[in-house]
């Protein structure tokens, strides 16, 4: 017959509950003792966790161990977990880095008192988030932040297109040896996986954008020199396709693909004022700047021409009929050659040469 469980602690046990503390165990011989106790006392035995891991012990006022807790990186696939949370496969891929496993929880049998388990678990959870951030804030999933930032720099030097999706494509083209040198972590199959688009999104949410921007520009200047003056500067915005978040407005040169700068477009505004603010951080004097139809505004054109000394190329669509008619009336249609020898032209409406798009305009 089993012994009846006592639900209320005695006065002495209540004092123990009030004095118990949870401490983090560093890389030391204490972990050997930790694993030995798990092997001897836990019904699942000891565990060698893969990846991120934190070891905690609950101790009394004299430092005697009362309980053990082991937290580790989340398992990649647990269908019951995903079903309970309500994640789709895509959501799981993006958010798995926010989950931590409580891999082992052991209350030492000879030190057990009523309410000790809930008390210890509460103390551990109160500090787990801060401890995890302090220990692994330099990592995004399986990748050190420095390796992902290095990969972004490499993509710039290789003139890869910009954006998280393009970064993920660039990463997939790296060899296993290159990924190992970058510090990527091996998976259970012994291979070095490439970071996905959502990994770069989470990275860019954590870093200080302005500081990273300054470092990337400095390295680019040292490695590649200055952008060609004759190149077109293209200012374009990208919005997240899935979920919420700020859009990013970036400036690059074409065709040389020099990165010049970027700015966040808060969800409470749009690209127009952000672009004008970005102009102040770029060297635009004597340059040509192209923007899409959203930016075909008097103030934007005036800022580029009068404040920054730049020429502008703005797209005009049919939703601005008066402006389009004025352009067709007052601006000569440029010649458009289609022959590789430049001798053939295409006749457009009204007997003139076909109108190019976008059109170069001056305020």
C-alpha positions in Angstrom: 0.0 0.0 0.0 1.4 3.4 -1.1 2.3 6.0 1.5 -0.2 8.8 1.6 1.2 12.1 0.2 1.3 15.0 2.5 0.1 18.2 0.7 0.9 20.9 3.3 4.6 21.6 4.2 5.6 21.9 7.8 7.1 25.1 9.2 10.6 23.8 8.6 9.8 22.8 5.0 8.1 26.2 4.4 11.3 27.9 5.4 13.2 25.7 2.9 10.8 26.7 0.2 11.3 30.4 0.9 15.1 30.0 1.0 15.6 27.8 -2.0 17.4 29.4 -5.0 18.0 28.3 -8.5 21.5 28.8 -9.9 23.1 28.3 -13.3 25.8 25.6 -13.6 28.7 26.7 -15.8 30.9 24.4 -17.9 32.7 22.6 -15.0 32.9 19.4 -13.0 29.5 20.2 -11.5 28.0 19.2 -14.9 29.6 15.7 -14.5 27.8 15.4 -11.1 24.6 16.7 -12.7 24.7 14.0 -15.4 25.6 11.3 -12.9 22.6 12.1 -10.7 20.3 12.1 -13.8 21.7 8.7 -14.7 21.1 7.3 -11.2 17.8 9.0 -10.3 15.9 10.1 -13.4 13.6 7.5 -15.0 14.9 8.6 -18.5 18.5 8.6 -17.4 21.1 11.1 -18.4 21.0 13.3 -21.5 23.6 14.8 -23.8 21.7 17.7 -25.3 22.5 19.0 -28.8 23.1 22.7 -29.4 22.1 25.4 -27.0 21.7 24.2 -23.4 21.4 25.6 -19.8 22.0 23.6 -16.6 20.3 24.7 -13.4 20.3 23.4 -9.8 18.0 24.3 -7.0 19.9 24.6 -3.7 19.1 25.3 -0.1 20.7 28.0 2.0 23.7 25.8 2.7 24.3 25.0 -1.0 22.9 21.5 -0.9 21.3 20.4 -4.2 17.5 19.8 -4.1 16.6 19.6 -7.8 18.1 19.6 -11.3 16.7 21.3 -14.4 18.1 21.0 -18.0 16.9 23.2 -20.8 18.0 22.7 -24.4 17.3 23.8 -27.9 13.9 22.9 -29.2 13.4 19.6 -31.1 13.0 20.3 -34.8 9.8 18.3 -35.3 7.2 17.5 -32.7 3.8 17.1 -34.4 1.9 17.2 -31.1 3.6 20.4 -30.1 2.9 22.1 -33.4 -0.7 20.9 -33.3 -1.2 22.2 -29.7 0.4 25.6 -30.5 -1.5 25.8 -33.8 1.5 26.4 -36.1 1.6 25.8 -39.8 4.8 24.3 -41.2 5.9 27.7 -42.4 5.2 29.3 -39.0 7.1 26.5 -37.3 10.2 27.2 -39.5 10.1 30.9 -38.6 9.4 30.6 -34.8 11.1 27.5 -33.6 14.0 29.5 -32.4 11.7 31.0 -29.8 11.0 27.7 -28.1 13.1 26.0 -25.5 12.8 22.3 -24.3 12.8 21.4 -20.6 14.7 18.2 -21.3 15.1 17.0 -17.7 13.5 18.0 -14.3 14.6 15.9 -11.3 13.7 16.5 -7.7 16.2 14.5 -5.6 14.2 11.9 -3.7 15.8 12.4 -0.3 15.2 16.2 -0.4 11.6 16.3 -1.6 9.1 18.4 0.3 5.5 19.5 -0.7 5.4 22.3 -3.3 9.1 22.1 -4.0 8.6 21.2 -7.7 6.3 24.1 -8.5 8.5 26.5 -6.5 11.7 25.5 -8.3 10.1 25.5 -11.7 8.8 29.0 -11.1 12.2 30.3 -10.0 13.8 28.7 -13.1 11.3 30.2 -15.5 11.7 33.6 -14.0 15.3 33.8 -15.1 15.4 31.5 -18.1 14.6 34.1 -20.7 17.3 36.5 -19.5 19.9 33.7 -19.1 19.1 32.3 -22.6 19.5 35.8 -24.2 22.8 36.4 -22.3 24.2 33.1 -23.3 22.9 32.8 -26.9 22.0 36.3 -28.0 24.9 36.1 -30.5 23.2 33.2 -32.3 20.2 33.0 -34.5 19.0 29.3 -34.5 22.0 27.2 -35.6 24.1 30.2 -36.8 26.3 32.6 -34.9 25.3 36.2 -35.7 28.9 37.0 -36.9 28.7 34.2 -39.5 25.4 35.4 -40.9 26.7 39.0 -41.0 29.9 37.7 -42.8 27.7 35.9 -45.3 25.8 39.2 -46.0 29.1 40.9 -46.6 30.2 38.1 -48.9 27.0 38.4 -50.9 27.6 42.1 -51.4 31.2 41.5 -52.5 29.9 38.9 -55.0 27.4 41.4 -56.3 24.5 39.2 -55.3 21.0 40.7 -55.4 19.7 42.2 -52.2 17.0 41.0 -49.8 16.5 38.1 -47.4 15.3 35.8 -50.1 18.3 36.5 -52.2 20.6 36.0 -49.2 19.1 32.5 -48.6 19.7 31.6 -52.3 23.3 32.8 -52.0 23.8 30.7 -48.9 22.4 27.6 -50.6 25.1 27.9 -53.2 27.9 27.7 -50.6 29.8 24.4 -50.3 29.8 22.4 -47.1 33.4 23.4 -46.5 32.5 27.1 -46.9 29.6 26.8 -44.5 31.8 25.1 -41.9 34.4 27.9 -42.1 31.5 30.4 -41.6 30.7 28.7 -38.3 27.4 27.0 -39.2 26.4 24.1 -36.9 26.1 20.6 -38.1 22.8 18.9 -38.1 22.2 15.3 -36.9 23.1 14.0 -40.4 26.5 15.6 -40.1 25.9 18.3 -42.7 26.0 22.0 -42.5 22.5 23.4 -43.5 22.1 26.8 -45.2 20.1 29.5 -43.3 16.7 30.2 -44.7 15.0 33.5 -45.5 13.3 33.7 -42.1 16.7 33.3 -40.4 18.0 36.4 -42.0 14.7 38.2 -41.1 15.2 37.4 -37.4 18.9 38.4 -37.6 18.1 41.8 -39.0 15.5 42.3 -36.2 18.2 41.8 -33.6 21.1 43.8 -34.8 21.6 47.6 -34.6 20.8 48.6 -38.2 22.6 51.9 -38.3 25.8 50.4 -36.9 25.8 47.4 -39.3 25.1 49.8 -42.1 28.1 51.9 -41.3 30.4 48.8 -41.0 29.2 47.3 -44.3 29.7 50.6 -46.1 33.2 50.9 -44.7 34.2 47.4 -45.7 32.6 47.8 -49.2 34.5 51.0 -49.7 37.8 49.4 -48.7 37.2 46.3 -50.8 35.6 47.8 -53.9 36.3 51.5 -53.8 33.7 54.1 -54.7 30.6 53.5 -56.8 30.9 54.5 -60.4 29.6 58.0 -60.9 27.9 57.1 -64.2 25.8 54.3 -62.6 22.1 54.8 -61.9 21.0 54.9 -58.2 17.9 52.9 -57.7 15.8 53.5 -54.6 13.2 50.7 -54.1 11.2 49.3 -51.2 10.5 45.7 -50.2 7.6 44.6 -47.9 7.4 41.3 -46.0 5.2 38.8 -47.8 4.2 36.9 -44.7 3.2 38.2 -41.4 3.6 41.7 -40.1 6.7 43.9 -40.0 8.3 47.0 -41.4 9.2 47.4 -45.1 12.8 48.3 -46.0 13.7 51.1 -48.5 17.2 50.5 -50.0 19.4 52.4 -52.4 21.8 50.5 -54.8 23.7 51.3 -57.9 22.9 49.7 -61.3 24.6 47.8 -62.8 27.5 47.6 -60.4 25.3 46.7 -57.4 27.0 48.9 -54.8 24.9 49.1 -51.6 24.5 52.7 -50.6 22.1 52.6 -47.6 18.6 51.7 -46.4 15.9 52.8 -44.0 12.9 51.2 -42.3 9.4 52.2 -43.4 7.3 52.1 -40.4 3.8 50.6 -40.8 2.3 54.0 -39.8 3.7 55.8 -42.8 4.8 55.1 -46.4 8.0 55.2 -48.5 7.6 58.8 -49.6 8.9 60.7 -46.5 11.3 57.9 -45.7 12.9 58.3 -49.2 13.4 62.0 -48.7 15.1 61.3 -45.4 17.3 58.7 -47.0 18.4 61.2 -49.6 20.2 63.2 -46.9 22.4 60.2 -46.1 23.5 59.6 -49.7 26.0 61.4 -51.9 23.6 62.4 -54.8 25.3 65.5 -56.4 25.7 64.9 -60.1 24.1 61.5 -59.9 20.9 60.0 -61.5 18.3 58.7 -59.1 15.4 56.4 -60.2 12.2 55.7 -58.2 8.9 54.1 -59.0 5.6 55.8 -59.6 4.8 56.1 -55.9 7.5 58.8 -55.6 6.4 60.9 -58.5 5.7 63.9 -56.3 6.6 67.5 -56.7 8.4 67.7 -53.3 10.5 64.6 -54.0 11.6 65.9 -57.4 12.3 69.3 -55.9 14.4 67.8 -53.1 16.5 65.7 -55.5 17.2 68.5 -57.9 17.5 71.6 -55.6 18.6 70.2 -52.3 20.9 67.4 -53.5 21.9 68.3 -57.0 20.7 65.1 -58.6 18.9 64.3 -61.8 15.8 62.1 -61.3 14.0 59.4 -63.3 10.4 59.1 -62.1 7.7 56.8 -63.6 4.5 58.4 -64.7 1.4 56.2 -65.1 -2.1 56.7 -66.3 -3.3 57.6 -62.8 -1.6 61.0 -63.2 -3.3 62.0 -66.5 -2.5 65.7 -66.4 1.2 65.1 -65.7 1.4 62.5 -68.4 -0.2 64.9 -70.9 2.2 67.7 -70.0 5.2 65.4 -70.5 3.9 64.2 -73.9 3.4 67.8 -74.9 6.5 69.5 -73.7 9.2 66.8 -73.4 10.6 65.5 -76.7 10.3 61.7 -77.1 13.9 60.3 -77.1 15.0 58.0 -79.9 14.9 54.3 -79.1 17.3 52.1 -81.1 16.5 48.4 -81.5 19.3 47.4 -83.9 22.6 46.3 -82.4 24.1 48.9 -84.7 21.9 51.6 -83.4 20.6 52.6 -86.8 17.0 51.3 -86.6 14.3 53.1 -84.7 10.7 52.3 -83.8 8.0 54.8 -84.8 5.6 55.5 -81.9 2.3 57.3 -81.7 1.8 60.6 -83.7 4.7 59.7 -86.0 7.3 60.3 -83.2 9.8 57.9 -81.8 8.5 55.5 -79.1 8.4 56.9 -75.6 10.9 55.4 -73.2 9.8 54.4 -69.6 10.7 55.6 -67.1 11.3 59.1 -68.4 14.1 61.5 -67.3 12.6 64.7 -65.9 14.0 67.9 -64.4 12.2 70.2 -62.0 
